[in-house]
């Protein structure tokens, strides 16, 4: 609950959302890898350290979100455009997974942002089973949006940290298998 409230507080100035996501991922990756974490210190250290790198990774996602919103606004008849909507929703789900892999890699490995983006894209293509589990966390956000007035306590106390923890645990395994282990094998 404390991490969720810290995350929300750091997201209030909207420009700090990408580094806050990376910092929350770092806390959960530390928890998964080391078994303990000092969440305030780890969060704030990663928040400061990865501010610009997180934004560089977020800009393409922001552009895709803008295109998606414009496309959604342009749809007149939902039933006539159902195949387009299905493709759009599938691409949004994969984009969500790519963002999770990307922010976790920023927090976990010291690679240039170009390689992080490339590796996260390759993981989206090669890790369909893990992607399906990540995508299963999206309905939590949808339900909170639908029942917004009643979901405020749930959002404030659990939703971001719960979904962040699940996604970081899933991404940790993929990053370990696809990025860290091959690097260690080369050495």
FIKOL-444739 format. One record per residue: x, y, z of N, C-alpha, C in turn; residue in one letter. Coordinates in steps of 0.1 Angstrom, whole numbers, padded with zeros to 4 digits, always signed. Example, Ala and Ser with C-alpha at 12.3 -4.5 7.8 and 13.67 -1.06 7.14 Angstrom:
residues 2
+0132-0057+0078+0123-0045+0078+0132-0033+0078A+0128-0022+0071+0137-0011+0071+0129+0000+0079S
***
This chain:
residues 187
+0008-0012+0000+0000+0000+0000+0009+0012+0000X+0020+0012+0008+0029+0024+0008+0035+0026-0005X+0039+0016-0013+0045+0018-0026+0035+0023-0036X+0022+0019-0035+0012+0023-0043+0009+0038-0041X+0009+0043-0028+0007+0057-0025+0019+0065-0030X+0031+0060-0028+0043+0067-0033+0043+0068-0048X+0039+0058-0055+0038+0058-0069+0028+0069-0074X+0016+0069-0068+0006+0079-0071+0011+0093-0069X+0018+0095-0057+0023+0108-0054+0033+0113-0064X+0042+0104-0068+0052+0107-0078+0046+0109-0092X+0034+0104-0095+0028+0106-0108+0020+0118-0109X+0017+0125-0098+0008+0137-0098+0013+0147-0108X+0026+0151-0108+0031+0159-0119+0032+0149-0131X+0024+0151-0141+0022+0141-0151+0036+0137-0158X+0045+0147-0159+0058+0144-0166+0066+0134-0158X+0063+0130-0146+0071+0121-0139+0065+0106-0140X+0055+0104-0148+0049+0090-0149+0060+0080-0153X+0067+0082-0164+0076+0072-0169+0087+0068-0158X+0094+0078-0152+0104+0074-0142+0097+0067-0130X+0085+0071-0127+0078+0065-0115+0075+0050-0119X+0071+0047-0131+0069+0033-0135+0082+0025-0134X+0093+0031-0139+0106+0024-0138+0110+0022-0124X+0108+0032-0115+0112+0031-0101+0104+0020-0094X+0091+0019-0097+0082+0009-0091+0087-0005-0096X+0090-0006-0109+0095-0018-0114+0108-0023-0107X+0117-0013-0104+0129-0016-0097+0127-0022-0083X+0117-0016-0076+0114-0021-0063+0109-0036-0064X+0101-0039-0073+0096-0053-0074+0106-0062-0080X+0115-0057-0088+0126-0066-0093+0136-0069-0082X+0139-0059-0073+0147-0062-0062+0140-0072-0053X+0128-0071-0051+0120-0080-0043+0121-0095-0049X+0119-0096-0062+0120-0109-0068+0134-0115-0068X+0144-0106-0070+0158-0111-0071+0165-0113-0058X+0162-0104-0048+0170-0104-0036+0161-0108-0024X+0148-0108-0025+0139-0112-0015+0135-0101-0005X+0142-0090-0006+0138-0078+0003+0141-0065-0005X+0136-0055+0000+0138-0042-0006+0135-0031+0004X+0141-0020+0003+0138-0008+0011+0131+0001+0001X+0118+0000+0000+0110+0005-0011+0112+0020-0013X+0112+0028-0003+0113+0043-0004+0127+0046-0010X+0137+0041-0004+0151+0044-0009+0153+0039-0023X+0149+0026-0026+0151+0020-0039+0143+0028-0050X+0131+0031-0046+0122+0039-0055+0128+0052-0059X+0132+0060-0049+0137+0073-0051+0150+0073-0058X+0159+0064-0055+0172+0063-0062+0169+0060-0077X+0161+0050-0080+0158+0047-0094+0151+0058-0101X+0142+0064-0094+0134+0075-0100+0144+0086-0105X+0153+0090-0097+0163+0100-0101+0173+0095-0112X+0177+0083-0110+0187+0077-0119+0182+0075-0134X+0169+0071-0135+0164+0067-0148+0154+0077-0154X+0154+0089-0149+0144+0099-0153+0144+0101-0168X+0156+0104-0174+0156+0107-0189+0155+0094-0197X+0161+0083-0192+0161+0071-0200+0146+0066-0201X+0139+0067-0190+0125+0063-0190+0117+0071-0200X+0119+0084-0200+0112+0093-0209+0115+0089-0224X+0128+0086-0227+0131+0082-0241+0124+0070-0245X+0122+0060-0235+0115+0048-0238+0100+0051-0239X+0095+0061-0232+0081+0064-0232+0076+0071-0244X+0084+0079-0251+0080+0088-0262+0074+0080-0273X+0080+0068-0278+0073+0061-0288+0059+0055-0284X+0058+0051-0271+0046+0046-0266+0035+0057-0266X+0040+0069-0262+0031+0081-0262+0025+0084-0276X+0034+0083-0285+0030+0085-0299+0020+0075-0304X+0022+0062-0300+0012+0052-0304-0001+0054-0296X+0000+0058-0284-0013+0061-0276-0020+0072-0283X-0014+0082-0288-0020+0093-0295-0027+0089-0308X-0020+0080-0315-0025+0075-0328-0037+0066-0324X-0037+0058-0314-0048+0050-0310-0060+0058-0306X-0058+0069-0298-0069+0077-0295-0076+0084-0307X-0067+0088-0316-0072+0094-0328-0080+0084-0337X-0075+0072-0337-0082+0061-0345-0095+0058-0338X-0095+0057-0325-0108+0054-0318-0118+0065-0320X-0114+0077-0320-0123+0089-0322-0129+0089-0336X-0121+0083-0346-0126+0083-0360-0135+0072-0363X-0137+0062-0354-0146+0051-0357-0161+0056-0355X-0168+0054-0366-0183+0058-0365-0191+0046-0361X-0190+0035-0368-0198+0024-0366-0190+0012-0360X-0192+0009-0348-0184-0002-0341-0185-0015-0348X-0197-0019-0352-0199-0032-0358-0193-0033-0372X-0193-0022-0379-0187-0023-0393-0172-0023-0392X-0166-0018-0381-0152-0017-0380-0146-0027-0370X-0154-0038-0367-0150-0047-0357-0136-0054-0359X-0133-0058-0371-0120-0064-0373-0108-0054-0370X-0110-0041-0374-0100-0031-0371-0099-0029-0356X-0110-0029-0349-0110-0028-0334-0103-0039-0328X-0105-0051-0332-0099-0063-0327-0084-0062-0329X-0079-0059-0341-0065-0057-0343-0059-0046-0334X-0066-0035-0333-0062-0024-0325-0060-0028-0310X-0070-0035-0305-0069-0040-0291-0058-0049-0289X-0055-0058-0299-0044-0068-0298-0031-0060-0298X-0030-0050-0307-0017-0042-0307-0015-0034-0294X-0026-0029-0289-0025-0022-0276-0020-0031-0265X-0025-0044-0265-0021-0053-0255-0006-0057-0256X-0001-0058-0269+0013-0061-0271+0022-0049-0267X+0016-0037-0270+0023-0025-0266+0025-0023-0251X+0014-0027-0244+0015-0028-0229+0026-0037-0224X+0027-0049-0231+0037-0058-0227+0051-0053-0230X+0052-0046-0242+0065-0041-0245+0070-0030-0235X+0060-0022-0231+0063-0012-0221+0068-0018-0208X+0061-0029-0204+0065-0035-0191+0079-0041-0192X+0082-0048-0203+0096-0053-0205+0106-0042-0205X+0103-0031-0212+0112-0020-0214+0115-0013-0200X+0105-0010-0193+0107-0003-0180+0114-0012-0170X+0111-0025-0171+0119-0034-0162+0133-0035-0166X+0136-0035-0179+0150-0036-0183+0157-0024-0180X+0151-0012-0181+0158+0000-0177+0162-0001-0162X+0153-0006-0154+0156-0007-0140+0166-0018-0137X+0168-0028-0145+0175-0040-0142+0189-0041-0148X+0190-0037-0161+0203-0039-0168+0208-0025-0173X+0221-0024-0174+0227-0012-0178+0231-0013-0193X+0221-0011-0202+0222-0011-0216+0218+0002-0222X+0223+0005-0234+0218+0017-0241+0203+0016-0244X+0196+0027-0244+0182+0027-0246+0178+0020-0259X+0186+0021-0269+0183+0015-0282+0182+0000-0281X+0192-0006-0274+0192-0021-0272+0181-0025-0262X+0177-0017-0253+0166-0020-0244+0153-0021-0252X+0151-0011-0261+0139-0010-0269+0139-0023-0278X+0150-0026-0285+0151-0037-0294+0148-0050-0286X+0154-0052-0274+0152-0064-0267+0138-0065-0262X+0132-0054-0258+0118-0055-0253+0109-0059-0265X+0112-0053-0276+0103-0057-0288+0105-0072-0292X+0117-0077-0291+0119-0091-0294+0113-0100-0283X+0112-0096-0271+0105-0103-0261+0090-0104-0263X+0085-0093-0268+0070-0093-0271+0067-0103-0282X+0076-0104-0291+0074-0114-0302+0076-0128-0297X+0086-0130-0289+0090-0144-0286+0084-0150-0273X+0078-0141-0265+0073-0146-0252+0057-0144-0251X+0051-0151-0260+0036-0149-0261+0029-0155-0249X+0034-0165-0243+0028-0171-0231+0029-0161-0219X+0040-0155-0217+0042-0145-0207+0034-0133-0210X+0033-0129-0223+0025-0117-0227+0010-0119-0223X+0006-0131-0225-0008-0134-0222-0011-0132-0207X-0002-0136-0198-0003-0134-0184-0003-0119-0181X+0006-0111-0188+0007-0097-0185-0006-0090-0190X-0011-0094-0201-0024-0088-0206-0036-0091-0197X-0035-0102-0190-0046-0105-0180-0047-0095-0169X-0037-0087-0167-0038-0076-0156-0045-0064-0161X-0047-0062-0174-0054-0051-0180-0069-0049-0175X-0076-0060-0174-0090-0059-0169-0091-0052-0155X-0081-0053-0147-0081-0046-0134-0083-0031-0136X-0076-0025-0146-0077-0011-0149-0090-0008-0155X-0095-0017-0164-0108-0014-0171-0119-0014-0160X-0119-0024-0151-0129-0024-0141-0129-0012-0132X-0117-0007-0129-0115+0005-0120-0121+0017-0128X-0119+0017-0141-0124+0028-0149-0139+0028-0149X-0145+0016-0151-0160+0014-0152-0166+0018-0139X-0161+0013-0128-0166+0016-0115-0158+0026-0107X-0155+0037-0114-0145+0047-0109-0148+0053-0095X-0160+0056-0092-0164+0062-0079-0162+0051-0068X-0166+0039-0071-0165+0029-0061-0151+0023-0060X-0143+0024-0070-0130+0018-0070-0119+0027-0065X-0122+0039-0061-0112+0048-0056-0103+0043-0045X-0109+0037-0035-0100+0031-0024-0091+0020-0029X-0097+0012-0038-0089+0001-0044-0077+0006-0052X-0080+0017-0060-0070+0023-0069-0059+0029-0060X-0063+0036-0050-0053+0043-0041-0045+0034-0033X-0050+0022-0030-0043+0013-0021-0036+0001-0028X-0041-0003-0039-0036-0016-0045-0034-0017-0059X-0041-0010-0068-0042-0014-0082-0028-0013-0089X-0021-0002-0087-0009+0000-0095+0002-0009-0089X+0003-0010-0076+0014-0019-0071+0011-0034-0074X-0002-0038-0073-0005-0052-0076-0002-0055-0091X-0007-0047-0100-0004-0050-0114+0011-0049-0117X+0018-0039-0111+0032-0037-0113+0040-0049-0108X+0036-0054-0096+0043-0066-0091+0041-0078-0100X+0029-0080-0104+0027-0092-0113+0035-0091-0126X+0035-0079-0132+0042-0077-0145+0057-0077-0143X+0062-0072-0132+0076-0072-0129+0081-0086-0127X+0073-0094-0120+0077-0108-0118+0078-0116-0131X+0068-0113-0140+0068-0120-0153+0079-0115-0161X+0082-0102-0162+0093-0096-0170+0106-0101-0165X+0108-0102-0152+0120-0106-0146+0125-0120-0151X+0116-0129-0152+0120-0142-0157+0124-0141-0172X+0116-0134-0180+0120-0132-0194+0133-0125-0196X+0135-0115-0188+0148-0107-0189+0160-0116-0185X+0158-0124-0175+0168-0133-0170+0172-0143-0181X+0161-0149-0187+0164-0159-0198+0169-0153-0211X+0164-0142-0215+0167-0137-0228+0178-0127-0229X+0181-0120-0218+0192-0109-0218+0203-0113-0209X+0201-0116-0196+0211-0117-0186+0219-0130-0188X+0212-0142-0189+0219-0155-0191+0227-0155-0204X+0222-0151-0215+0231-0151-0227+0243-0142-0226X+0242-0131-0219+0254-0122-0216+0264-0130-0207X+0259-0136-0197+0268-0143-0188+0275-0155-0195X+0267-0162-0204+0273-0173-0211+0284-0168-0221X+0283-0156-0226+0294-0151-0235+0306-0148-0227X+0305-0144-0215+0317-0140-0207+0323-0153-0203X
***
